[in-house]
Amino acid sequence: MMKPICLITGATEGIGRATAIELAGRGFTVVIAARNEAKAKAVVKDIESITGRCDADVITADLRSLAEVRALAETFNSRYPRLDVLINNTGIFSQARIMTDDGFEATYQVNYLSQFYLTHLLLDALKAADRGRIINLSSSVYAVGKFDPGNLQSEKRFSTIASYAASKLLMLMFTVELADRLRSTRVTANAVHPGVVNTHMLKSATGLFKVIAILATPFAAAPEKGAATSIYLASSPDVQGISGKYFTRCKEAAIKTAFDTPEHRDRLWKLSMQSLRLAETLGA
């Protein structure tokens, strides 16, 4: 049998790293897309040391740059004939409203728009797989996120918590909409809440998030536990054909937000496509 191929963004530490190591141990070819090449290569060495397998690869890309996202997809497509699993794992907390060179607010671009873009650029590779799977990292904080078309990039007022929560809501809305648009294909898309996990992101929090992090740390799970649901969705035959759902602790959970409507999801889709200047036919 052909080894399944998995591309993971943001896999140099925390949940992404744990996911990469476990999937490699299960026989996946793991491709790590990361901004820091040295850290990514260190994870490849960890994979080889822990699993005894050496079928891992690195593609360097910073999701703060749409040009690098395009190059990432082009490099992957030139190296591999298909993509069995795409895990959009990258996430950042921005303590201030920082604009990227592409003209987007950083949290919005890194946590949502660039991964929306990457997914579109890799759709043909996913369709070439027997059963392509897309796994988007959301978070339970989506429930306090707001979908405001006039404030997608914190134009009105910036808040670290609000912008992060909004980005996770957008990822969830995108997942459900993408699943609907891919319903005539073999490709599935699902979203994940990994739980409160003791990662570098949690430890490096500042401001109000630092207070939350301090309170949450005693209850935070290890990255390996936080990665469990992503691993389940990537590898389990039990979820074959299941799409457009939200999972936590390896179980489907209800989506509870007033923004999860066909109208809102379609509006977000169209705004995202316009921002990226993509033709609608690129969708599904």
Secondary structure as UniProt FT lines:
FT   STRAND          5..9
FT   HELIX           14..25
FT   TURN            26..27
FT   STRAND          29..34
FT   HELIX           37..51
FT   STRAND          56..60
FT   TURN            63..64
FT   HELIX           66..79
FT   STRAND          85..88
FT   TURN            101..102
FT   HELIX           106..108
FT   HELIX           109..113
FT   HELIX           114..121
FT   HELIX           123..127
FT   STRAND          133..137
FT   HELIX           140..144
FT   TURN            149..150
FT   TURN            152..153
FT   HELIX           160..181
FT   TURN            182..184
FT   STRAND          188..193
FT   HELIX           200..203
FT   HELIX           207..216
FT   HELIX           217..219
FT   HELIX           223..226
FT   HELIX           228..235
FT   HELIX           237..239
FT   TURN            240..241
FT   STRAND          246..248
FT   TURN            249..250
FT   STRAND          251..253
FT   TURN            258..259
FT   HELIX           262..276
FT   HELIX           280..282
//
